Amino acid sequence: MKLKSEKVKKLIKEKGMNQTEFAQKMSVSKQSLNGWLSGERHPKMASVNKMAEILGTQVVEITSDFEDIAIDPDQWQKKAEKILL
């Protein structure tokens, strides 16, 4: 999933952590976290879920995979199925 990296960085700071501490809480290397935040790599759904939990937010707030979808529930469902399956 593609992250909203600036939003994630802001939430990390708001939680009083630096990126190294956040990577440790995520149980990933700082290199992996940097790849996600730079957009060079995309984390798996399990990592995004854990990230949202640690940051006290929802997945849709820190990912951009759903932002181009109108409120139409059918479009949302199709996009969600494509991403999750």
C-alpha positions as CSV (number, residue, x, y, z in Angstrom):
1,M,0.0,0.0,0.0
2,K,1.2,3.5,-0.8
3,L,1.7,5.6,2.3
4,K,0.9,9.3,2.8
5,S,4.5,9.7,4.1
6,E,4.2,13.3,5.3
7,K,1.1,12.3,7.4
8,V,3.0,9.3,8.8
9,K,6.0,11.5,9.7
10,K,3.8,14.0,11.4
11,L,2.1,11.4,13.4
12,I,5.4,9.8,14.5
13,K,6.5,13.3,15.8
14,E,3.1,13.8,17.5
15,K,3.6,10.6,19.3
16,G,7.0,11.9,20.6
17,M,9.0,9.4,18.6
18,N,11.8,9.6,16.1
19,Q,11.9,7.3,13.0
20,T,14.4,5.0,14.7
21,E,12.1,4.5,17.7
22,F,9.1,4.0,15.4
23,A,10.9,1.4,13.3
24,Q,11.8,-0.5,16.5
25,K,8.1,-0.4,17.6
26,M,7.2,-1.7,14.1
27,S,9.8,-4.5,14.4
28,V,11.4,-3.4,11.1
29,S,14.7,-2.0,10.1
30,K,15.1,1.8,9.8
31,Q,16.1,1.1,6.2
32,S,12.7,-0.6,5.6
33,L,10.9,2.3,7.2
34,N,12.9,4.8,5.1
35,G,11.9,2.9,1.9
36,W,8.3,3.1,2.8
37,L,8.4,6.8,3.7
38,S,10.4,7.7,0.6
39,G,7.9,5.8,-1.6
40,E,10.6,3.5,-3.0
41,R,8.9,0.6,-1.4
42,H,5.4,-0.1,-0.2
43,P,4.6,-1.9,3.1
44,K,2.4,-5.0,3.2
45,M,-1.1,-4.6,4.7
46,A,-0.1,-6.2,8.0
47,S,2.6,-3.6,8.4
48,V,0.2,-0.8,7.5
49,N,-2.3,-2.1,10.1
50,K,0.4,-2.2,12.8
51,M,1.6,1.3,11.8
52,A,-2.0,2.7,12.2
53,E,-2.4,1.0,15.5
54,I,0.9,2.4,16.9
55,L,0.1,5.8,15.6
56,G,-3.5,5.7,16.9
57,T,-5.1,6.3,13.6
58,Q,-6.9,4.4,10.8
59,V,-5.4,2.8,7.8
60,V,-7.3,5.2,5.4
61,E,-5.7,8.2,7.1
62,I,-2.2,7.1,6.3
63,T,-2.6,5.5,2.9
64,S,-3.4,7.0,-0.4
65,D,-4.8,3.9,-2.1
66,F,-8.4,5.0,-1.3
67,E,-8.2,8.8,-1.8
68,D,-9.2,8.8,-5.5
69,I,-12.5,7.0,-4.9
70,A,-15.8,8.9,-4.8
71,I,-18.3,8.2,-2.0
72,D,-20.0,5.6,-4.3
73,P,-19.9,2.4,-2.2
74,D,-19.7,0.2,-5.3
75,Q,-16.4,2.0,-6.4
76,W,-15.0,1.7,-2.9
77,Q,-15.8,-2.0,-2.7
78,K,-14.2,-2.7,-6.1
79,K,-11.1,-0.8,-5.2
80,A,-10.8,-2.4,-1.7
81,E,-11.2,-5.9,-3.2
82,K,-8.5,-5.2,-5.8
83,I,-6.1,-4.0,-3.2
84,L,-6.7,-6.6,-0.6
85,L,-7.0,-9.7,-2.8
